[in-house]
């Protein structure tokens, strides 16, 4: 098997898309509320994060939203709000819809957790 210099430095165990990540993801369940306007009516929907990073989150929600929907995400634990958008069409799962959200700008302190350094990789056991 031939490897390029970049593959050798990063390791061979990367998942598809992992090398493109802008920041580390942390798998954590945080209760959130999504707020948006549809047909001039305010819509409030409860959701839970599946994974978070400084650029946004993957949330699990009973309702789907179209790609590029602009909304406000409200962190129920910290009471903080952030503007965000749905980055692509949500995927349906047995628990609801998995909705990828991206903040309008990176917010390293929105989740109030410490993220691993960018060069961190889990060890093989």
C-alpha positions in Angstrom: 0.0 0.0 0.0 1.4 3.4 -1.0 0.9 6.4 1.3 1.5 10.0 0.6 3.4 12.2 3.1 0.1 13.8 4.2 -1.4 10.4 4.9 1.6 9.3 6.9 1.5 12.5 9.1 -2.2 12.3 9.7 -2.5 8.6 10.2 -4.3 6.0 8.2 -7.4 5.7 10.5 -9.2 8.9 9.5 -12.9 8.6 8.8 -14.2 10.2 5.6 -14.4 13.9 6.0 -12.4 14.0 9.2 -9.4 15.6 7.6 -11.6 18.5 6.5 -12.9 19.2 10.0 -12.2 22.8 11.1 -12.3 21.9 14.8 -12.6 18.9 17.1 -16.1 17.5 17.8 -17.2 16.5 21.2 -20.0 14.0 21.6 -22.3 15.4 24.2 -26.0 15.7 24.9 -27.1 19.3 25.6 -30.7 20.4 25.6 -31.3 23.2 23.1 -34.2 25.2 21.7 -34.3 26.1 18.0 -36.1 29.3 17.1 -37.0 30.4 13.5 -39.8 32.1 11.5 -41.8 30.1 9.0 -44.5 32.0 7.1 -44.1 35.0 9.4 -44.9 32.8 12.5 -42.3 32.2 15.2 -41.5 28.5 15.6 -39.9 27.1 18.8 -38.7 23.5 18.8 -36.9 21.5 21.5 -33.9 19.5 20.4 -30.8 17.8 21.8 -27.2 18.0 20.6 -25.5 14.8 19.4 -22.1 16.4 18.9 -20.8 20.0 19.2 -17.8 22.0 18.1 -16.9 25.7 18.0 -18.5 26.0 14.6 -21.9 24.5 15.5 -23.6 21.2 16.3 -25.4 18.2 15.1 -28.8 18.2 16.8 -31.5 15.6 17.1 -35.0 17.0 16.7 -38.6 15.7 16.1 -39.0 18.2 13.2 -36.9 18.7 10.1 -35.7 22.0 8.6 -34.8 22.8 5.1 -31.1 23.3 4.2 -30.0 27.0 4.6 -32.8 27.7 7.2 -31.6 30.5 9.4 -32.4 30.1 13.1 -31.3 30.9 16.6 -30.0 28.1 18.8 -30.7 28.6 22.6 -28.5 26.6 25.0 -30.8 25.5 27.8 -27.9 24.9 30.2 -26.1 28.2 29.8 -29.0 30.4 28.6 -26.9 31.7 25.7 -28.1 32.2 22.2 -26.4 32.1 18.8 -27.4 32.7 15.2 -27.0 29.7 13.0 -28.1 28.0 9.8 -28.9 24.4 8.7 -26.0 23.4 6.5 -27.6 20.6 4.5 -30.7 18.5 4.3 -31.3 16.7 7.7 -31.1 12.9 7.9 -34.0 11.0 9.4 -33.1 8.5 12.1 -35.2 6.2 14.4 -35.0 9.0 17.1 -35.9 11.9 14.9 -34.0 14.2 12.4 -30.3 14.8 12.6 -29.8 18.4 11.7 -26.3 19.9 11.1 -26.1 23.5 12.3 -23.4 26.0 11.7 -23.0 29.2 13.8 -22.7 32.5 11.9 -19.2 32.8 13.4 -17.0 30.4 15.5 -18.1 30.5 19.1 -15.5 28.7 21.2 -17.2 29.4 24.5 -20.9 28.7 23.5 -21.0 25.2 24.9 -18.8 26.0 27.9 -16.7 23.0 27.5 -13.0 22.5 26.7 -12.3 21.1 23.3 -9.3 18.8 22.6 -6.4 20.4 20.8 -6.6 20.2 16.9 -3.8 17.6 16.8 -5.4 15.3 19.4 -6.3 11.8 18.2 -7.7 9.0 20.4 -5.3 6.2 21.2 -5.8 2.7 20.0 -6.6 0.2 22.8 
